[in-house]
Amino acid sequence: MKAYLAGPDVFLPNATEHARRKVAICARLGFTGRPPLNEDVASLAAMPEEQAWETIFRKDVGMMEECDVILANLTPFRGVSADSGTLIEVGWFLGRGKPVFAYSNNGIPFARRCAAHNAVLPDPIPGVSVEGFGLPDNLMIAGAVLHGGGGFPMVVPEDGRELPMDSLEMFERCAALVSERLR
């Protein structure tokens, strides 16, 4: 079994080493982790921007095609919600009926994160509401994970903690669910 390891981890300064640790955890649990890094595209730096991004897109879609499941890092990135590119990848797996598993290193409910954000940077449209429900992210994201992964919700710190982006604690818990569910 191959798992596509989606998430904004690819932007970390130590992305390659971080991915190696994730791949090792997957191997220990009995499946292959496939991180969408770009070190294998040697000529990327020499390409014009429009060719570089298309090359990355095609490579990542090809890798998704080869994988059986997605294990996605939905820790808020550059805002109150998950990385937009990772959400596209989650939707791609959901749309193909492939299992979706996800985790977040942020245990603060989505509505609380939005309220804190709006206190600093008010919404330009007065009176706009944000759903509550105590979910870790937007209800469509939480629903995609719950129903796309065979009944497992997004794995998050139970006590409302906020772990660093590069923490592997929630990843390892989620990877164990992947191993358990798909064996």
Secondary structure, DSSP 8 states (H G I E B T S, - for coil): -EEEEESGGGGSTTHHHHHHHHHHHHHHTTSEEE---STT-TTGGGS-HHHHHHHHHHHHHHHHHH-SEEEEE----SSSS--HHHHHHHHHHHHTT--EEEE-SB-S-HHHHHHHHHHHS--SSTT-----TT-SS-HHHHHHHHHHTTS---B--TTS-B--TT--HHHHHHHHHHHHHT-
